[in-house]
């Protein structure tokens, strides 16, 4: 009720729908309802373990409200852990990371190509691993270069403002 801003009737309908989804195997609908009820970890686990839907799990984990970075990090770790046990999921996650240029979930440093590669079991063979890692590294390099350019411009702007402020102070008009 009151804490979620939803009426008891809405919650009852959701619970009935959730029970129906479970009995019929409507996994995506069940994951949606779990997310709607605030059971994000269960939603992520369902998407990964029943459907192998890495993208859907990332969408749920990325929707964690600000201020709940610990939960977001936990969900990111759940995604990484499951991906490291399944070559297809790992391949999908690496492709997603390569296209996104960084961790798609706040508080999830374990969702980087380097971290996944370091933790990847020797027996796991992800399809096109080398190409996906190369793409992710190229994207990371491009992001680093972009941040470097932005930092240089910021330094120049600060320097310019500082010089004008210092000149104004020296003239006694501060």
LINRA-V896679 format. One record per residue. N is the residue number from 1. RES is the residue in one small letter. OMEGA is omega in degrees with one decimal (NA if undefined). NEAR is the number of other ideal C-beta (glycine too) atoms within 12 Angstrom. Layout:
n=N res=RES omega=OMEGA near=NEAR
n=N res=RES omega=OMEGA near=NEAR
This chain:
n=1 res=x omega=-165.9 near=11
n=2 res=x omega=-175.5 near=8
n=3 res=x omega=-179.6 near=7
n=4 res=x omega=-178.6 near=14
n=5 res=x omega=-178.6 near=9
n=6 res=x omega=180.0 near=17
n=7 res=x omega=178.8 near=12
n=8 res=x omega=178.3 near=12
n=9 res=x omega=177.7 near=11
n=10 res=x omega=-179.4 near=17
n=11 res=x omega=178.2 near=21
n=12 res=x omega=178.8 near=15
n=13 res=x omega=177.7 near=17
n=14 res=x omega=-179.5 near=26
n=15 res=x omega=176.8 near=21
n=16 res=x omega=179.7 near=15
n=17 res=x omega=178.7 near=22
n=18 res=x omega=177.9 near=28
n=19 res=x omega=179.6 near=16
n=20 res=x omega=179.0 near=16
n=21 res=x omega=-178.8 near=24
n=22 res=x omega=-178.7 near=20
n=23 res=x omega=-177.9 near=12
n=24 res=x omega=-179.6 near=13
n=25 res=x omega=177.4 near=13
n=26 res=x omega=-170.3 near=20
n=27 res=x omega=-179.6 near=26
n=28 res=x omega=178.7 near=23
n=29 res=x omega=177.9 near=26
n=30 res=x omega=179.2 near=32
n=31 res=x omega=178.1 near=33
n=32 res=x omega=-179.0 near=26
n=33 res=x omega=176.9 near=29
n=34 res=x omega=178.1 near=31
n=35 res=x omega=-179.4 near=30
n=36 res=x omega=179.0 near=25
n=37 res=x omega=178.1 near=23
n=38 res=x omega=178.7 near=22
n=39 res=x omega=-171.9 near=23
n=40 res=x omega=-178.7 near=32
n=41 res=x omega=178.9 near=30
n=42 res=x omega=178.6 near=27
n=43 res=x omega=179.3 near=39
n=44 res=x omega=-179.7 near=41
n=45 res=x omega=179.1 near=30
n=46 res=x omega=-179.9 near=33
n=47 res=x omega=-178.5 near=35
n=48 res=x omega=-169.3 near=38
n=49 res=x omega=179.3 near=26
n=50 res=x omega=-173.7 near=24
n=51 res=x omega=-175.2 near=27
n=52 res=x omega=-174.4 near=25
n=53 res=x omega=-179.4 near=31
n=54 res=x omega=-178.4 near=37
n=55 res=x omega=178.3 near=26
n=56 res=x omega=178.9 near=32
n=57 res=x omega=178.1 near=45
n=58 res=x omega=177.9 near=37
n=59 res=x omega=179.4 near=24
n=60 res=x omega=-177.7 near=38
n=61 res=x omega=179.2 near=44
n=62 res=x omega=-178.1 near=29
n=63 res=x omega=178.3 near=24
n=64 res=x omega=-178.7 near=29
n=65 res=x omega=175.8 near=14
n=66 res=x omega=-178.1 near=12
n=67 res=x omega=178.3 near=10
n=68 res=x omega=-176.9 near=20
n=69 res=x omega=177.5 near=19
n=70 res=x omega=177.1 near=18
n=71 res=x omega=179.1 near=28
n=72 res=x omega=178.2 near=32
n=73 res=x omega=178.1 near=23
n=74 res=x omega=178.1 near=25
n=75 res=x omega=176.9 near=40
n=76 res=x omega=178.6 near=39
n=77 res=x omega=175.9 near=30
n=78 res=x omega=179.5 near=35
n=79 res=x omega=-179.9 near=48
n=80 res=x omega=-178.6 near=40
n=81 res=x omega=179.0 near=28
n=82 res=x omega=-179.7 near=33
n=83 res=x omega=-179.1 near=41
n=84 res=x omega=175.9 near=30
n=85 res=x omega=-175.4 near=23
n=86 res=x omega=-175.2 near=26
n=87 res=x omega=-178.9 near=24
n=88 res=x omega=178.7 near=22
n=89 res=x omega=178.4 near=34
n=90 res=x omega=178.4 near=36
n=91 res=x omega=178.7 near=29
n=92 res=x omega=179.4 near=31
n=93 res=x omega=178.4 near=49
n=94 res=x omega=177.2 near=40
n=95 res=x omega=179.5 near=29
n=96 res=x omega=179.7 near=36
n=97 res=x omega=178.6 near=40
n=98 res=x omega=-178.7 near=30
n=99 res=x omega=-175.4 near=19
n=100 res=x omega=177.4 near=24
n=101 res=x omega=176.7 near=23
n=102 res=x omega=179.8 near=25
n=103 res=x omega=-177.6 near=33
n=104 res=x omega=-176.1 near=31
n=105 res=x omega=178.0 near=38
n=106 res=x omega=174.7 near=25
n=107 res=x omega=-178.2 near=23
n=108 res=x omega=179.0 near=34
n=109 res=x omega=178.2 near=21
n=110 res=x omega=178.7 near=29
n=111 res=x omega=174.0 near=40
n=112 res=x omega=178.8 near=30
n=113 res=x omega=-179.4 near=40
n=114 res=x omega=179.7 near=19
n=115 res=x omega=179.3 near=27
n=116 res=x omega=179.6 near=40
n=117 res=x omega=180.0 near=27
n=118 res=x omega=-177.5 near=14
n=119 res=x omega=-174.1 near=22
n=120 res=x omega=177.4 near=28
n=121 res=x omega=-177.5 near=17
n=122 res=x omega=-175.8 near=8
n=123 res=x omega=-176.7 near=9
n=124 res=x omega=-179.9 near=21
n=125 res=x omega=179.1 near=15
n=126 res=x omega=179.1 near=28
n=127 res=x omega=176.5 near=17
n=128 res=x omega=-176.9 near=19
n=129 res=x omega=-177.1 near=23
n=130 res=x omega=-179.0 near=17
n=131 res=x omega=-179.0 near=17
n=132 res=x omega=177.5 near=28
n=133 res=x omega=177.9 near=28
n=134 res=x omega=178.7 near=17
n=135 res=x omega=179.9 near=23
n=136 res=x omega=178.7 near=33
n=137 res=x omega=176.4 near=22
n=138 res=x omega=178.4 near=19
n=139 res=x omega=177.9 near=25
n=140 res=x omega=177.7 near=24
n=141 res=x omega=178.9 near=16
n=142 res=x omega=177.4 near=17
n=143 res=x omega=178.3 near=21
n=144 res=x omega=178.8 near=16
n=145 res=x omega=178.8 near=15
n=146 res=x omega=178.6 near=16
n=147 res=x omega=178.1 near=16
n=148 res=x omega=178.3 near=14
n=149 res=x omega=179.2 near=14
n=150 res=x omega=178.6 near=14
n=151 res=x omega=178.5 near=14
n=152 res=x omega=178.3 near=14
n=153 res=x omega=178.5 near=14
n=154 res=x omega=177.8 near=14
n=155 res=x omega=178.9 near=14
n=156 res=x omega=179.6 near=14
n=157 res=x omega=179.0 near=14
n=158 res=x omega=179.2 near=14
n=159 res=x omega=179.6 near=14
n=160 res=x omega=179.0 near=14
n=161 res=x omega=179.8 near=14
n=162 res=x omega=179.2 near=14
n=163 res=x omega=178.9 near=14
n=164 res=x omega=179.9 near=16
n=165 res=x omega=179.7 near=15
n=166 res=x omega=179.5 near=14
n=167 res=x omega=179.6 near=14
n=168 res=x omega=-179.8 near=13
n=169 res=x omega=-178.8 near=12
n=170 res=x omega=178.1 near=11
n=171 res=x omega=178.1 near=10
n=172 res=x omega=-179.3 near=7
n=173 res=x omega=-175.7 near=10
n=174 res=x omega=NA near=10
